[in-house]
């Protein structure tokens, strides 16, 4: 089951990766961030642009997350390779999933 991430998740990721100052929990908005110990807040426009980059990168990998959820377990795949060879493994287990969720 895929968990749908929200803007809040991407905001937290952006702040953790790009802001050295201390900040406290936010509630889905830039304005709700509590900046601590004299931390200088970044510009809201910079944060919004950075969050958009992170969210776009996440969205671009949707096909990969869907593929991963649909592939059989590694054990099942290895058994298929051992029993039937790489050609059947690829044609029966890998190719159908890749065709269902192609790279954009």
Biopython code that builds the backbone (N, CA, C, O; Angstrom):
import numpy as np
from Bio.PDB.StructureBuilder import StructureBuilder

atoms = [
    (1, "UNK", "N", (0.840, -1.179, 0.000)),
    (1, "UNK", "CA", (0.000, 0.000, 0.000)),
    (1, "UNK", "C", (0.886, 1.243, 0.000)),
    (1, "UNK", "O", (1.768, 1.389, 0.845)),
    (2, "UNK", "N", (0.645, 2.115, -0.937)),
    (2, "UNK", "CA", (1.442, 3.340, -1.035)),
    (2, "UNK", "C", (0.865, 4.408, -0.118)),
    (2, "UNK", "O", (-0.345, 4.626, -0.075)),
    (3, "UNK", "N", (1.752, 5.068, 0.612)),
    (3, "UNK", "CA", (1.350, 6.171, 1.470)),
    (3, "UNK", "C", (1.435, 7.442, 0.645)),
    (3, "UNK", "O", (2.457, 7.715, 0.015)),
    (4, "UNK", "N", (0.370, 8.210, 0.649)),
    (4, "UNK", "CA", (0.353, 9.470, -0.099)),
    (4, "UNK", "C", (0.975, 10.558, 0.765)),
    (4, "UNK", "O", (0.474, 10.873, 1.844)),
    (5, "UNK", "N", (2.066, 11.123, 0.280)),
    (5, "UNK", "CA", (2.737, 12.185, 1.012)),
    (5, "UNK", "C", (2.066, 13.516, 0.739)),
    (5, "UNK", "O", (1.530, 13.747, -0.345)),
    (6, "UNK", "N", (2.102, 14.386, 1.734)),
    (6, "UNK", "CA", (1.476, 15.698, 1.613)),
    (6, "UNK", "C", (2.552, 16.777, 1.501)),
    (6, "UNK", "O", (3.743, 16.502, 1.645)),
    (7, "UNK", "N", (2.116, 17.994, 1.244)),
    (7, "UNK", "CA", (3.022, 19.133, 1.173)),
    (7, "UNK", "C", (3.819, 19.250, 2.461)),
    (7, "UNK", "O", (4.991, 19.625, 2.435)),
    (8, "UNK", "N", (3.203, 18.936, 3.569)),
    (8, "UNK", "CA", (3.863, 18.996, 4.880)),
    (8, "UNK", "C", (5.086, 18.082, 4.932)),
    (8, "UNK", "O", (6.116, 18.464, 5.488)),
    (9, "UNK", "N", (4.988, 16.890, 4.363)),
    (9, "UNK", "CA", (6.124, 15.971, 4.329)),
    (9, "UNK", "C", (7.281, 16.569, 3.530)),
    (9, "UNK", "O", (8.438, 16.502, 3.945)),
    (10, "UNK", "N", (6.954, 17.145, 2.396)),
    (10, "UNK", "CA", (7.988, 17.727, 1.549)),
    (10, "UNK", "C", (8.606, 18.965, 2.208)),
    (10, "UNK", "O", (9.804, 19.216, 2.074)),
    (11, "UNK", "N", (7.783, 19.729, 2.916)),
    (11, "UNK", "CA", (8.299, 20.890, 3.653)),
    (11, "UNK", "C", (9.283, 20.439, 4.718)),
    (11, "UNK", "O", (10.366, 21.013, 4.837)),
    (12, "UNK", "N", (8.932, 19.436, 5.484)),
    (12, "UNK", "CA", (9.839, 18.919, 6.512)),
    (12, "UNK", "C", (11.144, 18.445, 5.888)),
    (12, "UNK", "O", (12.221, 18.755, 6.398)),
    (13, "UNK", "N", (11.062, 17.697, 4.793)),
    (13, "UNK", "CA", (12.271, 17.215, 4.126)),
    (13, "UNK", "C", (13.136, 18.388, 3.679)),
    (13, "UNK", "O", (14.353, 18.368, 3.864)),
    (14, "UNK", "N", (12.520, 19.401, 3.098)),
    (14, "UNK", "CA", (13.276, 20.569, 2.639)),
    (14, "UNK", "C", (13.992, 21.233, 3.813)),
    (14, "UNK", "O", (15.181, 21.540, 3.717)),
    (15, "UNK", "N", (13.289, 21.455, 4.909)),
    (15, "UNK", "CA", (13.897, 22.138, 6.052)),
    (15, "UNK", "C", (15.033, 21.314, 6.664)),
    (15, "UNK", "O", (16.072, 21.866, 7.025)),
    (16, "UNK", "N", (14.846, 20.029, 6.780)),
    (16, "UNK", "CA", (15.893, 19.158, 7.330)),
    (16, "UNK", "C", (17.143, 19.196, 6.446)),
    (16, "UNK", "O", (18.264, 19.248, 6.951)),
    (17, "UNK", "N", (16.949, 19.169, 5.151)),
    (17, "UNK", "CA", (18.079, 19.100, 4.220)),
    (17, "UNK", "C", (18.731, 20.456, 3.938)),
    (17, "UNK", "O", (19.901, 20.505, 3.557)),
    (18, "UNK", "N", (17.996, 21.550, 4.118)),
    (18, "UNK", "CA", (18.496, 22.833, 3.615)),
    (18, "UNK", "C", (18.567, 23.969, 4.623)),
    (18, "UNK", "O", (19.006, 25.066, 4.277)),
    (19, "UNK", "N", (18.149, 23.737, 5.854)),
    (19, "UNK", "CA", (18.140, 24.841, 6.810)),
    (19, "UNK", "C", (18.885, 24.434, 8.074)),
    (19, "UNK", "O", (18.520, 23.469, 8.745)),
    (20, "UNK", "N", (19.933, 25.187, 8.382)),
    (20, "UNK", "CA", (20.761, 24.873, 9.541)),
    (20, "UNK", "C", (20.160, 25.350, 10.856)),
    (20, "UNK", "O", (20.490, 24.811, 11.912)),
    (21, "UNK", "N", (19.296, 26.338, 10.813)),
    (21, "UNK", "CA", (18.710, 26.883, 12.036)),
    (21, "UNK", "C", (17.756, 25.907, 12.694)),
    (21, "UNK", "O", (17.321, 24.929, 12.086)),
    (22, "UNK", "N", (17.444, 26.187, 13.931)),
    (22, "UNK", "CA", (16.506, 25.344, 14.661)),
    (22, "UNK", "C", (15.077, 25.803, 14.383)),
    (22, "UNK", "O", (14.794, 26.999, 14.318)),
    (23, "UNK", "N", (14.211, 24.853, 14.224)),
    (23, "UNK", "CA", (12.807, 25.140, 13.994)),
    (23, "UNK", "C", (11.975, 24.083, 14.675)),
    (23, "UNK", "O", (12.446, 22.978, 14.949)),
    (24, "UNK", "N", (10.752, 24.427, 14.942)),
    (24, "UNK", "CA", (9.820, 23.530, 15.624)),
    (24, "UNK", "C", (8.711, 23.140, 14.668)),
    (24, "UNK", "O", (8.519, 23.764, 13.624)),
    (25, "UNK", "N", (8.003, 22.126, 15.031)),
    (25, "UNK", "CA", (6.919, 21.553, 14.226)),
    (25, "UNK", "C", (6.084, 22.614, 13.512)),
    (25, "UNK", "O", (5.831, 23.697, 14.040)),
    (26, "UNK", "N", (5.679, 22.276, 12.331)),
    (26, "UNK", "CA", (4.792, 23.140, 11.559)),
    (26, "UNK", "C", (3.507, 22.381, 11.280)),
    (26, "UNK", "O", (3.446, 21.161, 11.432)),
    (27, "UNK", "N", (2.502, 23.104, 10.878)),
    (27, "UNK", "CA", (1.195, 22.499, 10.612)),
    (27, "UNK", "C", (0.761, 22.805, 9.185)),
    (27, "UNK", "O", (-0.211, 23.524, 8.951)),
    (28, "UNK", "N", (1.495, 22.251, 8.255)),
    (28, "UNK", "CA", (1.162, 22.335, 6.829)),
    (28, "UNK", "C", (1.277, 23.723, 6.218)),
    (28, "UNK", "O", (0.853, 23.932, 5.081)),
    (29, "UNK", "N", (1.843, 24.673, 6.950)),
    (29, "UNK", "CA", (2.030, 25.995, 6.372)),
    (29, "UNK", "C", (3.388, 26.550, 6.774)),
    (29, "UNK", "O", (3.910, 26.238, 7.844)),
    (30, "UNK", "N", (3.940, 27.358, 5.921)),
    (30, "UNK", "CA", (5.205, 28.020, 6.214)),
    (30, "UNK", "C", (5.049, 28.934, 7.433)),
    (30, "UNK", "O", (5.947, 29.024, 8.270)),
    (31, "UNK", "N", (3.917, 29.600, 7.521)),
    (31, "UNK", "CA", (3.684, 30.560, 8.607)),
    (31, "UNK", "C", (3.649, 29.906, 9.977)),
    (31, "UNK", "O", (3.906, 30.576, 10.977)),
    (32, "UNK", "N", (3.340, 28.619, 10.054)),
    (32, "UNK", "CA", (3.217, 27.945, 11.351)),
    (32, "UNK", "C", (4.549, 27.440, 11.899)),
    (32, "UNK", "O", (4.593, 26.891, 13.000)),
    (33, "UNK", "N", (5.633, 27.618, 11.147)),
    (33, "UNK", "CA", (6.943, 27.168, 11.633)),
    (33, "UNK", "C", (7.417, 28.111, 12.729)),
    (33, "UNK", "O", (7.389, 29.332, 12.574)),
    (34, "UNK", "N", (7.846, 27.530, 13.824)),
    (34, "UNK", "CA", (8.390, 28.318, 14.929)),
    (34, "UNK", "C", (9.911, 28.253, 14.842)),
    (34, "UNK", "O", (10.507, 27.192, 15.025)),
    (35, "UNK", "N", (10.525, 29.382, 14.565)),
    (35, "UNK", "CA", (11.975, 29.447, 14.440)),
    (35, "UNK", "C", (12.572, 29.650, 15.824)),
    (35, "UNK", "O", (12.117, 30.518, 16.569)),
    (36, "UNK", "N", (13.579, 28.865, 16.180)),
    (36, "UNK", "CA", (14.122, 28.831, 17.535)),
    (36, "UNK", "C", (15.527, 29.408, 17.605)),
    (36, "UNK", "O", (16.270, 29.443, 16.624)),
    (37, "UNK", "N", (15.857, 29.858, 18.810)),
    (37, "UNK", "CA", (17.214, 30.309, 19.142)),
    (37, "UNK", "C", (17.768, 31.313, 18.140)),
    (37, "UNK", "O", (18.933, 31.239, 17.750)),
    (38, "UNK", "N", (16.933, 32.236, 17.736)),
    (38, "UNK", "CA", (17.386, 33.302, 16.849)),
    (38, "UNK", "C", (17.648, 32.860, 15.419)),
    (38, "UNK", "O", (18.308, 33.577, 14.667)),
    (39, "UNK", "N", (17.147, 31.704, 15.033)),
    (39, "UNK", "CA", (17.346, 31.217, 13.664)),
    (39, "UNK", "C", (16.703, 32.184, 12.676)),
    (39, "UNK", "O", (15.590, 32.666, 12.885)),
    (40, "UNK", "N", (17.413, 32.448, 11.621)),
    (40, "UNK", "CA", (16.883, 33.307, 10.568)),
    (40, "UNK", "C", (16.086, 32.446, 9.596)),
    (40, "UNK", "O", (16.639, 31.551, 8.958)),
    (41, "UNK", "N", (14.806, 32.712, 9.485)),
    (41, "UNK", "CA", (14.005, 31.899, 8.562)),
    (41, "UNK", "C", (14.393, 32.155, 7.112)),
    (41, "UNK", "O", (14.739, 33.281, 6.754)),
    (42, "UNK", "N", (14.339, 31.131, 6.282)),
    (42, "UNK", "CA", (14.576, 31.339, 4.853)),
    (42, "UNK", "C", (13.396, 32.100, 4.245)),
    (42, "UNK", "O", (12.332, 32.216, 4.853)),
    (43, "UNK", "N", (13.604, 32.603, 3.062)),
    (43, "UNK", "CA", (12.504, 33.269, 2.363)),
    (43, "UNK", "C", (11.435, 32.239, 2.002)),
    (43, "UNK", "O", (11.748, 31.125, 1.582)),
    (44, "UNK", "N", (10.198, 32.617, 2.166)),
    (44, "UNK", "CA", (9.100, 31.701, 1.866)),
    (44, "UNK", "C", (9.136, 31.266, 0.399)),
    (44, "UNK", "O", (8.841, 30.113, 0.084)),
    (45, "UNK", "N", (9.498, 32.185, -0.493)),
    (45, "UNK", "CA", (9.559, 31.823, -1.913)),
    (45, "UNK", "C", (10.638, 30.779, -2.177)),
    (45, "UNK", "O", (10.460, 29.902, -3.022)),
    (46, "UNK", "N", (11.757, 30.867, -1.458)),
    (46, "UNK", "CA", (12.824, 29.862, -1.603)),
    (46, "UNK", "C", (12.352, 28.494, -1.107)),
    (46, "UNK", "O", (12.618, 27.464, -1.727)),
    (47, "UNK", "N", (11.649, 28.511, 0.019)),
    (47, "UNK", "CA", (11.136, 27.259, 0.576)),
    (47, "UNK", "C", (10.120, 26.641, -0.380)),
    (47, "UNK", "O", (10.170, 25.440, -0.646)),
    (48, "UNK", "N", (9.208, 27.444, -0.893)),
    (48, "UNK", "CA", (8.192, 26.926, -1.810)),
    (48, "UNK", "C", (8.828, 26.346, -3.072)),
    (48, "UNK", "O", (8.393, 25.306, -3.565)),
    (49, "UNK", "N", (9.846, 27.011, -3.589)),
    (49, "UNK", "CA", (10.539, 26.503, -4.782)),
    (49, "UNK", "C", (11.258, 25.195, -4.462)),
    (49, "UNK", "O", (11.225, 24.254, -5.255)),
    (50, "UNK", "N", (11.904, 25.138, -3.306)),
    (50, "UNK", "CA", (12.617, 23.919, -2.901)),
    (50, "UNK", "C", (11.678, 22.755, -2.660)),
    (50, "UNK", "O", (11.970, 21.620, -3.036)),
    (51, "UNK", "N", (10.551, 23.041, -2.032)),
    (51, "UNK", "CA", (9.551, 22.000, -1.789)),
    (51, "UNK", "C", (9.006, 21.480, -3.120)),
    (51, "UNK", "O", (8.783, 20.280, -3.274)),
    (52, "UNK", "N", (8.794, 22.375, -4.071)),
    (52, "UNK", "CA", (8.293, 21.950, -5.389)),
    (52, "UNK", "C", (9.281, 21.014, -6.079)),
    (52, "UNK", "O", (8.870, 20.038, -6.707)),
    (53, "UNK", "N", (10.576, 21.299, -5.971)),
    (53, "UNK", "CA", (11.595, 20.427, -6.570)),
    (53, "UNK", "C", (11.524, 19.029, -5.945)),
    (53, "UNK", "O", (11.538, 18.026, -6.657)),
    (54, "UNK", "N", (11.449, 18.969, -4.614)),
    (54, "UNK", "CA", (11.382, 17.680, -3.918)),
    (54, "UNK", "C", (10.106, 16.928, -4.312)),
    (54, "UNK", "O", (10.144, 15.725, -4.570)),
    (55, "UNK", "N", (8.983, 17.641, -4.357)),
    (55, "UNK", "CA", (7.722, 17.001, -4.700)),
    (55, "UNK", "C", (7.723, 16.520, -6.156)),
    (55, "UNK", "O", (7.214, 15.438, -6.449)),
    (56, "UNK", "N", (8.284, 17.306, -7.055)),
    (56, "UNK", "CA", (8.364, 16.893, -8.462)),
    (56, "UNK", "C", (9.228, 15.646, -8.618)),
    (56, "UNK", "O", (8.889, 14.747, -9.388)),
    (57, "UNK", "N", (10.345, 15.588, -7.888)),
    (57, "UNK", "CA", (11.206, 14.402, -7.941)),
    (57, "UNK", "C", (10.464, 13.174, -7.413)),
    (57, "UNK", "O", (10.567, 12.088, -7.982)),
    (58, "UNK", "N", (9.723, 13.353, -6.332)),
    (58, "UNK", "CA", (8.936, 12.256, -5.767)),
    (58, "UNK", "C", (7.879, 11.794, -6.774)),
    (58, "UNK", "O", (7.735, 10.597, -7.025)),
    (59, "UNK", "N", (7.147, 12.743, -7.346)),
    (59, "UNK", "CA", (6.095, 12.400, -8.305)),
    (59, "UNK", "C", (6.656, 11.694, -9.540)),
    (59, "UNK", "O", (6.013, 10.807, -10.101)),
    (60, "UNK", "N", (7.846, 12.089, -9.955)),
    (60, "UNK", "CA", (8.464, 11.479, -11.143)),
    (60, "UNK", "C", (8.821, 10.008, -10.920)),
    (60, "UNK", "O", (9.019, 9.266, -11.883)),
    (61, "UNK", "N", (8.905, 9.587, -9.670)),
    (61, "UNK", "CA", (9.248, 8.200, -9.366)),
    (61, "UNK", "C", (8.028, 7.338, -9.047)),
    (61, "UNK", "O", (8.168, 6.223, -8.544)),
    (62, "UNK", "N", (6.843, 7.850, -9.336)),
    (62, "UNK", "CA", (5.626, 7.086, -9.038)),
    (62, "UNK", "C", (5.625, 5.734, -9.753)),
    (62, "UNK", "O", (5.240, 4.721, -9.169)),
    (63, "UNK", "N", (6.052, 5.718, -11.003)),
    (63, "UNK", "CA", (6.090, 4.456, -11.754)),
    (63, "UNK", "C", (6.968, 3.428, -11.039)),
    (63, "UNK", "O", (6.624, 2.247, -11.006)),
    (64, "UNK", "N", (8.093, 3.858, -10.467)),
    (64, "UNK", "CA", (9.018, 2.945, -9.793)),
    (64, "UNK", "C", (8.393, 2.388, -8.510)),
    (64, "UNK", "O", (8.556, 1.208, -8.199)),
    (65, "UNK", "N", (7.684, 3.234, -7.772)),
    (65, "UNK", "CA", (7.020, 2.749, -6.558)),
    (65, "UNK", "C", (5.926, 1.746, -6.906)),
    (65, "UNK", "O", (5.743, 0.757, -6.196)),
    (66, "UNK", "N", (5.201, 1.993, -7.987)),
    (66, "UNK", "CA", (4.156, 1.053, -8.401)),
    (66, "UNK", "C", (4.759, -0.269, -8.856)),
    (66, "UNK", "O", (4.237, -1.338, -8.539)),
    (67, "UNK", "N", (5.858, -0.193, -9.599)),
    (67, "UNK", "CA", (6.542, -1.423, -10.017)),
    (67, "UNK", "C", (6.980, -2.229, -8.804)),
    (67, "UNK", "O", (6.737, -3.433, -8.725)),
    (68, "UNK", "N", (7.619, -1.565, -7.872)),
    (68, "UNK", "CA", (8.151, -2.244, -6.695)),
    (68, "UNK", "C", (7.042, -2.970, -5.933)),
    (68, "UNK", "O", (7.239, -4.089, -5.457)),
    (69, "UNK", "N", (5.895, -2.340, -5.822)),
    (69, "UNK", "CA", (4.774, -2.949, -5.105)),
    (69, "UNK", "C", (4.235, -4.184, -5.831)),
    (69, "UNK", "O", (3.666, -5.073, -5.198)),
    (70, "UNK", "N", (4.407, -4.243, -7.127)),
    (70, "UNK", "CA", (3.812, -5.325, -7.903)),
    (70, "UNK", "C", (4.776, -6.475, -8.206)),
    (70, "UNK", "O", (4.331, -7.589, -8.483)),
    (71, "UNK", "N", (6.062, -6.228, -8.157)),
    (71, "UNK", "CA", (7.009, -7.321, -8.394)),
    (71, "UNK", "C", (6.876, -8.384, -7.308)),
    (71, "UNK", "O", (6.597, -8.061, -6.153)),
    (72, "UNK", "N", (7.074, -9.646, -7.673)),
    (72, "UNK", "CA", (7.091, -10.694, -6.652)),
    (72, "UNK", "C", (8.298, -10.510, -5.715)),
    (72, "UNK", "O", (9.225, -9.762, -6.023)),
    (73, "UNK", "N", (8.271, -11.189, -4.595)),
    (73, "UNK", "CA", (9.385, -11.110, -3.640)),
    (73, "UNK", "C", (10.674, -11.609, -4.298)),
    (73, "UNK", "O", (10.653, -12.339, -5.288)),
    (74, "UNK", "N", (11.793, -11.185, -3.709)),
    (74, "UNK", "CA", (13.088, -11.621, -4.258)),
    (74, "UNK", "C", (13.216, -13.133, -4.241)),
    (74, "UNK", "O", (13.749, -13.727, -5.178)),
    (75, "UNK", "N", (12.729, -13.757, -3.178)),
    (75, "UNK", "CA", (12.811, -15.219, -3.094)),
    (75, "UNK", "C", (12.072, -15.891, -4.235)),
    (75, "UNK", "O", (12.581, -16.835, -4.840)),
    (76, "UNK", "N", (10.877, -15.409, -4.530)),
    (76, "UNK", "CA", (10.085, -15.953, -5.630)),
    (76, "UNK", "C", (10.799, -15.735, -6.958)),
    (76, "UNK", "O", (10.825, -16.625, -7.808)),
    (77, "UNK", "N", (11.374, -14.561, -7.132)),
    (77, "UNK", "CA", (12.091, -14.273, -8.374)),
    (77, "UNK", "C", (13.328, -15.153, -8.526)),
    (77, "UNK", "O", (13.606, -15.658, -9.614)),
    (78, "UNK", "N", (14.064, -15.333, -7.443)),
    (78, "UNK", "CA", (15.254, -16.187, -7.523)),
    (78, "UNK", "C", (14.884, -17.633, -7.821)),
    (78, "UNK", "O", (15.585, -18.308, -8.575)),
    (79, "UNK", "N", (13.794, -18.113, -7.241)),
    (79, "UNK", "CA", (13.332, -19.463, -7.557)),
    (79, "UNK", "C", (12.984, -19.579, -9.032)),
    (79, "UNK", "O", (13.299, -20.586, -9.666)),
    (80, "UNK", "N", (12.342, -18.566, -9.580)),
    (80, "UNK", "CA", (11.983, -18.575, -11.001)),
    (80, "UNK", "C", (13.241, -18.624, -11.865)),
    (80, "UNK", "O", (13.305, -19.374, -12.839)),
    (81, "UNK", "N", (14.228, -17.830, -11.505)),
    (81, "UNK", "CA", (15.488, -17.835, -12.256)),
    (81, "UNK", "C", (16.146, -19.205, -12.180)),
    (81, "UNK", "O", (16.606, -19.736, -13.191)),
    (82, "UNK", "N", (16.191, -19.769, -10.994)),
    (82, "UNK", "CA", (16.823, -21.082, -10.810)),
    (82, "UNK", "C", (16.074, -22.161, -11.586)),
    (82, "UNK", "O", (16.687, -22.982, -12.268)),
    (83, "UNK", "N", (14.745, -22.154, -11.478)),
    (83, "UNK", "CA", (13.943, -23.214, -12.106)),
    (83, "UNK", "C", (13.805, -23.053, -13.624)),
    (83, "UNK", "O", (13.864, -24.040, -14.357)),
    (84, "UNK", "N", (13.622, -21.815, -14.097)),
    (84, "UNK", "CA", (13.271, -21.610, -15.501)),
    (84, "UNK", "C", (14.256, -20.763, -16.294)),
    (84, "UNK", "O", (14.127, -20.650, -17.513)),
    (85, "UNK", "N", (15.236, -20.166, -15.626)),
    (85, "UNK", "CA", (16.216, -19.358, -16.331)),
    (85, "UNK", "C", (15.831, -17.890, -16.407)),
    (85, "UNK", "O", (14.701, -17.504, -16.111)),
    (86, "UNK", "N", (16.799, -17.089, -16.810)),
    (86, "UNK", "CA", (16.619, -15.640, -16.863)),
    (86, "UNK", "C", (15.588, -15.199, -17.897)),
    (86, "UNK", "O", (14.852, -14.238, -17.675)),
    (87, "UNK", "N", (15.538, -15.897, -19.015)),
    (87, "UNK", "CA", (14.631, -15.480, -20.079)),
    (87, "UNK", "C", (13.174, -15.554, -19.632)),
    (87, "UNK", "O", (12.413, -14.610, -19.842)),
    (88, "UNK", "N", (12.785, -16.666, -19.021)),
    (88, "UNK", "CA", (11.402, -16.793, -18.546)),
    (88, "UNK", "C", (11.127, -15.845, -17.388)),
    (88, "UNK", "O", (10.042, -15.270, -17.305)),
    (89, "UNK", "N", (12.100, -15.675, -16.488)),
    (89, "UNK", "CA", (11.940, -14.738, -15.369)),
    (89, "UNK", "C", (11.643, -13.336, -15.901)),
    (89, "UNK", "O", (10.720, -12.661, -15.444)),
    (90, "UNK", "N", (12.446, -12.920, -16.874)),
    (90, "UNK", "CA", (12.279, -11.580, -17.431)),
    (90, "UNK", "C", (10.941, -11.456, -18.157)),
    (90, "UNK", "O", (10.221, -10.475, -17.971)),
    (91, "UNK", "N", (10.609, -12.438, -18.976)),
    (91, "UNK", "CA", (9.388, -12.335, -19.783)),
    (91, "UNK", "C", (8.117, -12.527, -18.952)),
    (91, "UNK", "O", (7.071, -11.978, -19.301)),
    (92, "UNK", "N", (8.186, -13.293, -17.864)),
    (92, "UNK", "CA", (6.985, -13.583, -17.090)),
    (92, "UNK", "C", (6.826, -12.728, -15.826)),
    (92, "UNK", "O", (5.708, -12.508, -15.361)),
    (93, "UNK", "N", (7.936, -12.252, -15.276)),
    (93, "UNK", "CA", (7.850, -11.520, -14.006)),
    (93, "UNK", "C", (8.231, -10.046, -14.111)),
    (93, "UNK", "O", (7.689, -9.215, -13.382)),
    (94, "UNK", "N", (9.136, -9.723, -14.987)),
    (94, "UNK", "CA", (9.641, -8.353, -15.049)),
    (94, "UNK", "C", (8.958, -7.549, -16.152)),
    (94, "UNK", "O", (8.410, -6.476, -15.899)),
    (95, "UNK", "N", (8.992, -8.066, -17.358)),
    (95, "UNK", "CA", (8.456, -7.317, -18.503)),
    (95, "UNK", "C", (6.984, -6.908, -18.355)),
    (95, "UNK", "O", (6.641, -5.782, -18.715)),
    (96, "UNK", "N", (6.091, -7.786, -17.835)),
    (96, "UNK", "CA", (4.695, -7.355, -17.710)),
    (96, "UNK", "C", (4.522, -6.170, -16.757)),
    (96, "UNK", "O", (3.698, -5.290, -17.008)),
    (97, "UNK", "N", (5.280, -6.141, -15.683)),
    (97, "UNK", "CA", (5.183, -5.024, -14.731)),
    (97, "UNK", "C", (5.744, -3.761, -15.353)),
    (97, "UNK", "O", (5.160, -2.687, -15.210)),
    (98, "UNK", "N", (6.865, -3.875, -16.038)),
    (98, "UNK", "CA", (7.449, -2.706, -16.694)),
    (98, "UNK", "C", (6.533, -2.154, -17.794)),
    (98, "UNK", "O", (6.464, -0.943, -18.007)),
    (99, "UNK", "N", (5.834, -3.058, -18.488)),
    (99, "UNK", "CA", (4.900, -2.600, -19.518)),
    (99, "UNK", "C", (3.675, -1.913, -18.894)),
    (99, "UNK", "O", (3.129, -0.966, -19.461)),
    (100, "UNK", "N", (3.258, -2.397, -17.738)),
    (100, "UNK", "CA", (2.105, -1.810, -17.059)),
    (100, "UNK", "C", (2.418, -0.424, -16.506)),
    (100, "UNK", "O", (1.561, 0.460, -16.512)),
    (101, "UNK", "N", (3.670, -0.231, -16.018)),
    (101, "UNK", "CA", (4.103, 1.047, -15.437)),
    (101, "UNK", "C", (5.371, 1.523, -16.143)),
    (101, "UNK", "O", (6.459, 1.419, -15.576)),
    (102, "UNK", "N", (5.257, 2.038, -17.358)),
    (102, "UNK", "CA", (6.455, 2.473, -18.092)),
    (102, "UNK", "C", (7.063, 3.735, -17.491)),
    (102, "UNK", "O", (6.391, 4.511, -16.811)),
    (103, "UNK", "N", (8.347, 3.917, -17.761)),
    (103, "UNK", "CA", (8.996, 5.166, -17.355)),
    (103, "UNK", "C", (8.367, 6.291, -18.158)),
    (103, "UNK", "O", (8.061, 6.135, -19.340)),
    (104, "UNK", "N", (8.180, 7.428, -17.499)),
    (104, "UNK", "CA", (7.593, 8.564, -18.242)),
    (104, "UNK", "C", (8.552, 9.107, -19.291)),
    (104, "UNK", "O", (8.219, 10.056, -20.000)),
]
sb = StructureBuilder()
sb.init_structure("model")
sb.init_model(0)
sb.init_chain("A")
sb.init_seg("    ")
for serial, (resi, resn, name, xyz) in enumerate(atoms, 1):
    if name == "N":
        sb.init_residue(resn, " ", resi, " ")
    sb.init_atom(name, np.array(xyz, "f"), 0.0, 1.0, " ", f" {name:<3s}", serial, name[0])
structure = sb.get_structure()
